[in-house]
């Protein structure tokens, strides 16, 4: 059933119940979402409760007190803000990304949106549960008619893109953090998902270069690659092993992968990794491609294995998913201190400096402490700019029209804008006139490849410091 037909069915049912029944059943008439208060949204002129785990994060009405409009534009963000594997504890990295999304929507609303049409951001905690993701996607698309869904991570991005209701509606899917190589093929078939971070095929080039030329790692006798066996981890591990074997001419016996499925069985992985690295007087490296919840357990437990000790010649190396302040604990700090990692760059352009200043002032937290905060800001900004293109000549802001708008943001011959509140009105006005533009985001240059839905971008080389991370340099892939 289409969203319009489903909404009409609600109206028919509710009107049949009568006015008194409406009150007793808890349904109220509405014109905008703000008529419904917290925890509910306006659908087909009636307030409906949001699904469990969902809330209105940013309302369309800005602080200036302007009234909400019935044609304000809704966006949804489906994020793993908590994790069942940690007993439902908050994911600090995802919370930082949500802050950046909310800041972007607030920035645009403060600039009057698109000719007075502002944006409402709804956010749902997926808990990393595929069945929850499917239901939340269905509700947001069918009941709220959102034209775009922001996701996090490769596995969850694939799950949203695989949802039949998303395919039927043509809803645009965009992720700030998904980097799996296979997503390029998915985009080729379905024209979604779009991504702010570049493909891991590019990150592997930077990782290989560091592992074979950096004095702390070059000349390692063995490279072990421990990875979470999913779209993200498997994609990097397979490509990295292939490149290391080729570049070092080390032979396959000297470059081995060790995959695991969550929850991580620490003793099992260490029982395989430690004998592989056994050998005094040699430099040995283990690349960790996973998330802090697993890396912390692994590194803390590895302390008792001589083959995995720093003073015995062992080194750790990290991928982008590890850059989270929760990685550094009293048990991991001594082992990881000085370890290098890579991540799609943020902070390589002037737009990031403006973003970081506003983020610090708003949230009293430094976005430098996490990967992808700038990418999250950009994800929301490019969707809203695409809405300016879609809405020109009174057009509908739909998923397919947003996708068309995404193709108008990397025009090197068009006017150039930095993503942020200062240049929003001029950028949106240009797109509203049908003029393609070129944008620089908080994550850097956003030159989208319209065949893969992802940009080519610079990478940050980062180091684990005493109480956080420091940027070593930026590199092109």
N, C-alpha and C positions, 0 to 999 in steps of 0.2 A: 504494500500500500504506500502511495506517495505521501510525503510530509503534508501536502495540502489536503489530501483525502483523509488522512488520519486526524488532522486538526479539525476538519469539518465534522467528522464523526464525533469528536469530543463535544463540539458545539451542539449538535443535535441531541446527544445524550443529556448534556447538562441543562439545555432548555426544557427538555421533557421532564426533568426532575422538579421544575418549578422553583420560584424564588426562595421559599422557605427551606426547601430541601438543600438549595445551594449553600445556605448559611450552615445548616447542620452537617453537611458533608465537608465543609471547609473550603469550598471553591468560592473565589471572588472574581468579579469582572476586573479587567485591567486594560490599559492602553499601552503601557510600557512596562518593562521589567521592574522599574522602581516603584510601581504601584503595588508590587507583591511583597515588598519587604525582604528580609534575609531568608535564605534557604528555599526560595521559590523563584520561578520565572514565568513570564507571560507567554502563553501559547494559545493561539486561536481565541484571543480575548479573555482567557481565563488563567488564573494563577495555578501553576502545577508545582508540586514539590520536586526539588532537584534529587537526582539519584544519590545514594549513600556515597560519601567521600567527595562530593562535588560542592562547590560554593561559587558565589560571585566574588571575584577577586578585585576587579576594577569596574566601577559603574560608569555609565556614559556621561553622567552629569559631572562636570569638572568643579573645582573648588570655587569658581566664580559665581555659582548659584544658577547658571543657565538651566532651562528646563530640558528634560529628556524628550526625545522625539520617537515616534513610532517607527521611523525608518532608520534609527540608529543601527549600527552594524555589530553583530555578535561574533566573537571569536572564542574558540575553546582550546584549552591546553590540557592534555592528558599526560601526566608526569608521575614517575614513581617517587612521590614525596616521602613515602615510608617503605619499609622492606620487611616482609614477613620473616625473613631469615634473621633479623635483628630484634624480633619481638615487636615489630611495628615502630621501632625508633625512627625519628626523622632522618632523612638523607640530606646532609648539610650541603652537598654539592648541588643537588636538585633544588633545594630551597634558595640557594644563591642564583640559580638560573631563573627561577620563578620571579625573584625580586627584579631581575633585569627585564623580563617580559612585562611585568607590571609597570616598571619605570617607563618603558617605551610607550605603552598605551596611555599612561598619565601625561607624558610629554606631548603626545599628539592631541589628546583631548584638551590640553591647556592652550593649544593653538587652533581651537575651533574645529578640529577634525577635518572632514571633507565638506566644505561649504555648510558647516553647521551640523553635519551628521557625525556623531561621535561613536566611540567604540566601547563595548562592554566585553570584558574578559572573564570567562568562566574557567575555573580550573578544577580538575578531578585528580584525586590521588589513586593511581592504578594499583599500588602495592605490588607491582611487577607480576600481576596475575592476568593471564591471557583472556580468561573468561570475563573478568571485570572490564578489561580494555574493550572487548567486543560489545558489551552492554552499554558502557559509557559512550562509545562511539555511536552506537545506534540511537541512543536517546538524544545526544547533542545534534545529530544530523536530522532525525525525524521530527523531534519535538521543537527544537530551537531553530532548525534550518541553518546552522552555522555553515558558512561557505568555506571555512578553513579550520584545520586542526593542527596545533603545534604538538609535536611529540618529542620524546627524549630517548636516545639510544637506538641502536640498529635493530635489536630484537623487537622492541615495542613499535618502532616505526613500521617494520614489516607486518606486525600484527594488525595495526590500524589499516594499512594499505590492503591487507587481505580481507577486510570486513566487507561483506556484500553490499551493505547499505552505503558505504563510502564509494564503492565502485559505481553503484546505480546512480548516485547523486553527482558524481564527479567532484566530490569535495577535495579541495586542495589539501595536501598533507605536507608539512614542512618540519624539519628537525634541525635544531641547533647543534646536536651532538652526534648524530648517526654518521658513521664513516665507513661502514662495511662495503667492500668492493661490489658485492652482488646487488646493492641498491641501484647501481648504474643500469644494470640490465632490467630491473623492475621499472625504473623510470622510462626506459626505452619502450616498454610494452604498454605502460599505463599513463605516462606523462605526469607521474607523481610517484614517490615523494621528491620534493625539492629539499636541498640541504645547504646549510651555511658553511659547515666544515667540509674540507676537501676529502676525497676518497683516500682510504688507507693505502692504496697503491702508491700514492705520493709519499705518505709518511714512511713507508718501508724504505724508500730511497734514502731519506735522511737518516733513519736508524742504521742502515747498513753502512753509510759513510762514517758515522760517528764510531760505530763498533770496530771499524777496520782502520781508522786513522787517528782517533783520539788517544793520547798517550796512556790514559787510564784503562783502555780496553784493547788497543791494537796489539796483535800478536798473541791473543788468547789461544791456548792450546785446545780449548773446548768451549762451545757455545751451547748452553741449555736454554730452551725456550719453554716456559711454563705458561699455559694459556687456558682461559675459560672456553670450553668447547661450545661456542655459539657463533652466530654470523660475524661478530666483531673479532673475537679472539682467534677463531680458526682462520679467518681471512688474513690477518696480519701474520700469524705464526707460519702458515704455509708459504706465503710470499717471502717472508724474511729468511726462512730456512733455505729456500731456493737461491736467493741472492747471496747469502753468506757462503754457501757451498761454491757458488760460481766465482765470487770475488776473491775469496781466500784460497781457493783450490784446496780446501781443507779435507775434502772427502766426506761422504755422508755420515761416517762413523763419528766424526768430530762435531757435527751439528745435529742435535737431537731435540725433538719436541715432546712435551709432556702435557697432555690435555687432561682436563678434569671437568666434571659436571657439578654444579652447585647442588647440595652444600659440599664444600671442599673437604676431602679426606686428607688431612695434612700428613699423617704418618705415611700413607700410601705414596704420595708425591715425593716426600723426602727420601723414602726408601729407594726410590728409583733415581732421584736426582743426585744424592750424595755419592753413591758408587760411581756414577758417570763422571763426576768431577774429582774423584780420588786421584791423587798424584802430587807429591810435594814438589815445591820449587817451580811450579808452573802458574802462569796467569790463567784464570778461568772465569767465565762470565755466565751469569744467568739473566735472561731477559724475562721480565714479569709482565704479562699481558692479561690483566684482570682488574678487579675493583678493590678498593681499600679493605673492605670487610674480609676478603680472602688473603690479600697480600700481608696484612698485619699478622694474621695467624701464622702464615707460612714463614715470614721473616723472624718472628719471635721464636718459633719452634726450631728454626734452623740454627739458632745460636749454639746449640750443643753438638753440632756436627762439624768436626774439624775441616772437612772438605769444603764447607760453606762459610768458613770464617775469613774475615778480611785479612787478618795477619797471616793466613795460610795461602794468600794469593787469589781469593775469590772476590768477584765484584758483582754487584746487582746493577741492572739497567731497567728503566721503567718506560712504559708507554703513556699516552695521554690520559687514560682512564684512571691512572693512579694519582694524578695531581689533585689532591684533596687534603685539606689540613688534618682530616681524621687519620691519614696515613702515618703521621708522626706521633709516636707514643714513646713512653720511657723504654719499652722493649724493642722498638724498631729503630729509634733514633741513632744509637751508636753504630748499627750495622748499615743503615742507609745513608748516613752523613756523607755528603760528597757525591752520591750516586747521581748520574745524569738521567734525564728523560726527555721525551719529545712531545709536542702537542701542537695542533694548529694554532698559529700565532694570534694573540690579541695584544694590543699595545704597540703594534708596529707602525701605526699611523696617528695623525693628529686627532682624528675623531675619537679615538680611545681615551685620550687625555680628558676631553670634555665629558665623556661618559663616566669615567672613573671619578671625576670630581662630583658629579651629581649623585652617583651611586653612594659614595662615601658620606655625602651630606644627608642622604635620605635614609640609609640603612645602618650607618655607623659600622660598616664592615668594608674590608678592602677586597674588591673583585679579583685582585692579583692572586689571592689565595686559592683560586679554583681555576680549572680549565673551563672554557666555554661561556663565561658570563657575558663577554662582549658578543659572542655568537648568538646567545639567547636574545639580547637586545636587538640585534640585527634581524633575527628571525621575525619578530613582531613588526619591526619597522618596514621590512620589505613587503610583508603581507598587506600592511595598511597603505603603502604606496601603490601596490598593485590594485587595491580597491579604488584609488583615485583614478587609475586608468579604466577600470571596469565600469565605474559610475559615470564616465563622460557621456554626454548626450543622453542623460537619463537612463543609462543602461543598468541592468541588474547586476548586483554584486554576487556573482555565483562562482563556484569552484572553477569551472572552465574559463571564465572571464578573468579570474584572478591569475590563473596559470598563464594566460595570454599577457597579462600585465607584468608577470615576472620576467618575461622575455624582453621587456622594454627598459630594463634597469642596467644594462651593460653596454650601452651605445657609446663607443668612444668618440663619436662625432657629435654627440649631444651635450647639453650643458651638464656640468659636474656639480654634485651636491654631496655634502657630508650628512650622514644620518644623525638626526638629533632635532631638538625643538627649534633651534635658530633658523635652520634652512628648510624646515618642513613645508611651510606655506608655499614657497617658491617651487619646491620640487613637486608638490601635489598639483599646483596650478599648471605646471608644464605638462605633466601627464594628463591632466584634465583637458588640455588643448590637443591631446593626441601626439605630443612630442616625446619620443624616447629620451632617456637621460642616462647619465653615468653616475654611480654612487660609490662612495667610500664609507665603509661601516666601522663600528668599533672593533670588529675583528680584522679589519684591513680592507684591501681592495676586494670587491665582489664582482668578479668577472665570471658570470655564470656560463657554463657550457650547456647550451640548450639541448644537447643530445644526451646528457647524463644528469642534469638538474643540480650539479654541484660546481663550485668555483675551483679555480686553481689558486692556491694561496701560499703564503710563506709559513714556515714552521718556527716555533720557539724551541730552543734548546735550554732546558731548565735544570737546576741543581738542587738537591735536598740540602737545606741549611739547618742551623740549630733549631729554629722555631718556625720554619716555613720553607719557602722556596725562593730562589733567586734566578733571574734570567741571565743566561750566559751570553746568548746572541740569537739573532734571527737568521734563518737560512731558507733559501729557495730550494724546492725539491729537485 
